[in-house]
Amino acid sequence: MVMKKFINDPANLTRELLAGYEIAYGNKIRIVSEKIVTRVTPKSPDKVRLVTLGGAGHEPALSGFVGTGMLDYSVVGDIFAAPNAPKVVEALKLADSPAGTLFIILNHAGDVLNGNLALQMAERQNLKIRKVLTHDDIAPGANAPIADRRGLVGCVPLFKVAGAAAEQGLPLEQVWTIAERFSQNMATLAVAMRGASHPATGGTIFDLPDDQMEIGMGQHGEGGTGAQKLMSAEQTAQIMTDRLVNAVKAKAGDELLVVLNGAGATTLMELYIVMTGVKRYLDAKGIRLARAVVDELLTVQEMAGFQMMVAKMDAEMLRLWDAPCDTPYMTVR
């Protein structure tokens, strides 16, 4: 795969993309200390702050969701690399307030290593923090050990419900409980049919033959359930929805949030067609599609494919999902 991208010096990718992001959305976010994205208007100190971390290259995630009703701070690493622990501690200190901080980590080796190290350093400074680890990927199996289940696009709706709880002034323990409950009731499965290149090196992350796809492939090319012949949108929707519905133990009468997250090169046309298959499956099972999102939230450069996330919702979660937020890449009025 030959890389074709509009970039300048690969060594400056993260710095330049953040500079452009601030130019575009300077009314909502600002960059501090080079790689920390924060809200223009800080939350009052009596409200819980939300902090996360992750490598660049997955835009708009994760920093696209910094703003009112979602994240307060996002610490950005280099392309596909976790930020270092001292930088994360810097953000946790900036977030420190009497209400405390919810620290959200996606389950990837570098993020977990540096996030946990930062947490230990912050706790030695007596910062008030609770941690949530997202592990929504069910490719290894819904009951696989947490260490084997990666954090995928499920982090974004978790930012939304936990952020709404924090914005409403709930105490840290309640915000953490809501985030954990949402995490335990969500599941994600990815499918890829074309790989991506690493924008800093030009190397191919992974590739697949033209007539094949792979369900369960991770967002950095980690192996899934094995390559198979390319299937139709309807077949893919039915297989993936069935696995996800079983993973969250949804039954007739339950209400689900479904997110279809484009990986970077899959068109909205394709995703909308897949969503019709999701709806047909749920209707046949008597499960209500309570809320749906079709968008690019967490991408992998020019990867072709998508992530499908489902979450079992109740009245409280739906209320939090519908609560106002104002970020560069998610707004609810």
Secondary structure, 3 states (H helix, E strand, C coil): CCCCCCCCCHHHHHHHHHHHHHHHHCCCEEEECCCEEEECCCCCCCCCEEEEEEEECCCCCCHHHECECCECEEEEEEECCCCCHHHHHHHHHHHCCCCCEEEEEECCHHHHHHHHHHHHHHHHCCCCEEEEEECCECCCCCCCCHHHCCCCCCHHHHHHHHHHHHHCCCCHHHHHHHHHHHHHCEEEEEEEEECCECCCCCCECCCCCCCEEEECCCCCCCCCCCEEECCCHHHHHHHHHHHHHHHCCCCCCCEEEEEEEECCCCCHHHHHHHHHHHHHHHHHHCCEEEEEEEECCCCCCCCEEEEEEEEEECHHHHHHHHCCEEECCEEEC
